[in-house]
Amino acid sequence: RTKMLYILLLTLLCHLASSAVTTKDCTAIPGASGDYNLGSLISQEVRSPEGKYFEFVVSLCENNLECGSCKPGGFCKEATGNIKGKFCTGLFQGAVEMAQGNGVELAYTGGDVDEIGRVQIKCNSAVGDIANVAIDENGLILSFESSLACPKKISPGTIFCIILLCLVSTYLIFGILYNKFAKHEEGLNLIPNVDFWQEFGGNVIAGFEFVKNKISSSS
């Protein structure tokens, strides 16, 4: 029963770890298949094509624009119809990986009205920093393609180390909780299989000492 509980908890932790995470740091946006780094795009100003009623102007990952009540702001709408004017959609709130891991989405809120402006930066390794800018007026979306929106792949070795660290940490945390509340252990006895870990630590130290002595005797 205890082993089944551990398996269920590990499954839950893995699911939470793979969920999308929002961050304001555009140089380290976590994703399911790797991190994104939009470093050279930060603070760049992107203008959309002219729409039927508006065109959008966006400061990527920062707030360097002035429009409406936002001084500064990050996402501005400029009217293109008979009534001219600039309106603020909002300030930069954060970046998150898009669905299917094909790019990054930036969100802007807190402007003149209660609305959310979005910038969708789609992965295309065959283009430069900014290409194929498009506008969706109804969805308040400015989109473009960029090679910078492609995730940096994590090496198999790094993935293995992350998984191993998660497994060991989970094993220790829930083992200690089980020993504390189910078996009412105290002190070092809270550590699951404490005898094994003490012996393992001793063997590691002995191994280092053996290697050290070999190197010293050969020099």
Disulfide bonds with the S-S distance in Angstrom:
Cys26-Cys61 2.09
Cys67-Cys76 1.91
Cys70-Cys88 1.75
Cys123-Cys150 2.02
